[in-house]
């Protein structure tokens, strides 16, 4: 389910794109090797530097990680150790379910906060109107006013791009659209455009198309099951505490099914999650 990661990284690090500047408020002048010392998650997703020397660290998330703030703090310290500067940090959430990740950590002598942003906070219109094809493609993740119109505009830009770029951009669009369950809409619209329909049999594109559509199906099933389980537990035990919601956010489809079965016999919330 991490295919979206490579597509997002390629688009966000594109030299001509404006998506990153809209997200961070900074224009990255160059990108660093994100291999970090002495941290459990050794490679940061994106680590860039502005012309003024500010470091910008971005982590991409399609799920709600229960300990994301702790993970970001670990990254921050590791980046400080390697570059002798603390970075500006952003967790970029591209999932389809509600954003539930905590932005802060508190402890004795410790107060840490990072920025957590849902990509849907961005209006898609500036990205769809951009001269950058990468911006157009990544716009599928932003707040769309009309999904079908947006898909048609993006496909129109891909169709007008050089032939060598079409299959790559279509593959990335399918992968990212899977996060929004828009694969079937894209597939139908492509059939209305002969110039794009002709390359649908491309072996690599076909694989990305299948991955994107399957990602959307799996994401939809898991999020639906998650919401059902939350409602069932709430009905049984009352309002869920934050720790229980965070645990549920980490569970896979099979784990949610197992939790639902245990709900029949558990006497307390703590026993349910034991």
PyMOL commands that set and color helices and strands:
alter all, ss='L'
color gray80, all
select helices_A, chain A and resi 3-12+19-24+68-83+119-121+124-129+133-141+147-159+163-178+183-190+194-197+203-237+242-249+253-262+269-272
alter helices_A, ss='H'
color red, helices_A
select strands_A, chain A and resi 28-31+46-50+55-61+88-93+104-107+110-113+115-118
alter strands_A, ss='S'
color yellow, strands_A
deselect
rebuild
show_as cartoon
